[in-house]
Amino acid sequence: MTGTASATPRPRKRQGAARQKLLDAAARRFYADGVSATGIDTITAEAGVAKMSLYNNFASKADLVRAYLDARHEEWLDLYRHRLAGARDGRDGVLAVFDAYADHARFAYERGFRGCGLLNAAAELPAGDEGRTAVRRHKEEVEALLEEHVGRLLPGRPEEARPLAEHLAFLLEGAMARAGLEGTATRVEHARAMASDLLDRL
């Protein structure tokens, strides 16, 4: 996923522009080719900047990977907030989470949709790596959002809201895994319909 430019972009300092070019190039290459298979030279060449620019902006490749993961998290949050703007109640809030994931899957990717970029990256990182911790935090935040919306549907019943939110999170993540294998948003759309049916039965 790549972020969209602001309608009225502000001029950036040279270093800020180089940092964004590097992040954009890393986003494309990490998602298309994988984190481990993508070297610093590939990223700087695609970004059109000198290798020194990378080290002026990031302490290491690991630092760039963490920045990439944080940027993807913010991009998803932007999709979610856009969807949430039209929500009227807790049910709509839950479906906004599913819709944001489907929006992610429908983006135009260089080599097609390959599933959740965060989980793809986490699968390449060793246990204990800070990047894996960042991905875990993202997934926990998504589940917390689901729990918040379900809580509005089940006021005063947190013992029911929590497991239902976990159920929805599992449904969502499973759908994303299958969608990534199949290269389309179809499984996420099916999961949304299942979630909608489940919520209608509350």
Disulfide bonds with the S-S distance in Angstrom:
none
